């Protein structure tokens, strides 16, 4: 047991001091020892009615709106999910018609 503790302290002494003092707001970095120092905070963008949803956010189409507790969309509209939020958008333009937060 004491041999394992000695190895642990030896490894810690080889790590640079900056690796031990990484802030939580810093983006994820990997030290020379291969240790992740900090993770970046993820931000979910929120869109309001009338905003145009970028194409990158339109990929996750809701196939069964009833399962999610949503009303059925009209023919020219569809529900998409972004994080924990569902957006009813126009298929052609991506304009946000309605938003439901879960």
Secondary structure in CASP SS format (residue, H / E / C, confidence):
PFRMAT SS
TARGET T0000
AUTHOR 0000-0000-0000
METHOD secondary structure of the structure
MODEL  1
X C 1.00
X H 1.00
X H 1.00
X H 1.00
X H 1.00
X H 1.00
X H 1.00
X H 1.00
X H 1.00
X H 1.00
X H 1.00
X H 1.00
X H 1.00
X H 1.00
X C 1.00
X C 1.00
X H 1.00
X H 1.00
X H 1.00
X H 1.00
X C 1.00
X C 1.00
X C 1.00
X C 1.00
X C 1.00
X C 1.00
X C 1.00
X C 1.00
X C 1.00
X E 1.00
X C 1.00
X C 1.00
X C 1.00
X C 1.00
X C 1.00
X E 1.00
X C 1.00
X C 1.00
X C 1.00
X C 1.00
X C 1.00
X C 1.00
X C 1.00
X C 1.00
X C 1.00
X C 1.00
X C 1.00
X C 1.00
X C 1.00
X C 1.00
X C 1.00
X E 1.00
X C 1.00
X C 1.00
X H 1.00
X H 1.00
X H 1.00
X C 1.00
X C 1.00
X C 1.00
X E 1.00
X C 1.00
X C 1.00
X C 1.00
X C 1.00
X C 1.00
X C 1.00
X C 1.00
X C 1.00
X C 1.00
X C 1.00
X C 1.00
X C 1.00
X C 1.00
X C 1.00
X C 1.00
X E 1.00
X E 1.00
X E 1.00
X E 1.00
X E 1.00
X E 1.00
X C 1.00
X C 1.00
X E 1.00
X E 1.00
X E 1.00
X E 1.00
X E 1.00
X E 1.00
X C 1.00
X C 1.00
X C 1.00
X C 1.00
X E 1.00
X E 1.00
X E 1.00
X E 1.00
X E 1.00
X E 1.00
X E 1.00
X C 1.00
END
